[in-house]
């Protein structure tokens, strides 16, 4: 039985999306670019902050905060469904393939909760304490992922939020 996704209005989520069968389907520059362009379109279509991301050969990570003014409990799900679904259709069309692109469903963890929500329950406060560690460790995980795939300088890697923060790209809203 799969676990229900935890959704809290005003929360920031750490998301992992794996390619089906963990193949290196994202290895080619033009496929990474396709995912990046789809991410840009998703940002225009939905209200959310993209705080960080990285795309490597067989998976992608994102830190996303849906707009807390949006009262739709499922806005994170709608954002990710559009991003991953649209990319999958485009990917299959471009590569002339059929079938699943993404393995299972994306994984999400709450890594930060709005302060006013955190005051509401002790459980959420405990999550925030754990989350601050996760938030800091995300940058380390990005660097580890990049070095594992032979990318020496994240400041020169287009498919990582670090370069976009340094270039003041409005796509990314840094949280640190």
C-alpha positions, -999 to +999 in steps of 0.1 A: +000+000+000+015+033-010+017+061+016-004+092+012+015+123+002+018+149+030+005+182+018+006+214+039-003+248+026+027+271+028+052+242+029+084+239+008+090+204-007+122+185-016+112+164-047+130+135-064+119+122-098+136+090-111+137+079-147+119+046-154+143+016-148+169+041-136+183+044-172+204+074-182+176+088-203+186+124-194+222+121-205+219+140-238+221+178-237+190+182-259+169+160-235+181+180-204+172+211-223+137+197-231+132+191-193+145+226-185+122+243-210+093+223-197+102+235-162+102+271-174+068+266-189+055+250-157+067+281-138+047+304-161+016+282-159+015+277-121+022+299-091+052+285-071+087+293-060+114+272-075+142+274-049+166+249-064+169+221-089+194+197-105+190+174-135+215+146-139+215+116-162+189+094-145+169+116-121+161+152-111+156+170-078+136+201-071+129+224-042+094+238-048+071+260-027+036+263-041+020+297-036+006+297-001-022+320-013-035+291-034-059+273-012-059+242-034-045+214-012-033+196-043-014+224-060+020+206-056+005+175-073-009+196-101+025+213-106+044+181-107+018+162-128+020+189-154+058+191-154+064+154-155+035+145-178+042+172-203+079+163-204+071+126-208+048+133-238+075+155-254+103+131-246+084+101-262+076+122-292+112+134-296+127+099-291+099+081-310+093+059-280+062+048-261+055+040-225+066+053-191+094+078-188+093+083-150+097+055-125+066+053-102+055+086-088+077+114-076+089+115-040+083+145-019+094+155+016+084+186+035+116+205+042+102+238+054+069+250+068+056+286+070+062+300+105+025+306+112+017+270+103+046+258+124+031+275+155-001+256+149+010+221+160+039+206+178+043+179+151+049+205+124+074+222+146+093+189+149+092+187+111+107+221+108+136+212+130+143+181+108+136+202+077+163+228+083+188+200+082+173+187+050+174+221+034+211+226+042+219+191+031+202+196-003+230+218-015+255+191-005+234+165-023+234+186-054+272+189-054+275+152-047+252+144-076+271+166-099+305+152-090+291+117-093+282+125-129+315+141-137+304+178-135+332+196-118+318+232-115+281+237-107+286+274-116+289+263-152+262+236-153+230+249-169+208+222-154+214+231-118+199+261-099+232+273-087+242+289-120+208+305-124+210+320-089+244+334-097+231+348-130+200+363-112+176+343-134+141+350-122+132+313-126+149+306-093+140+322-060+169+313-036+161+305+000+195+306+015 
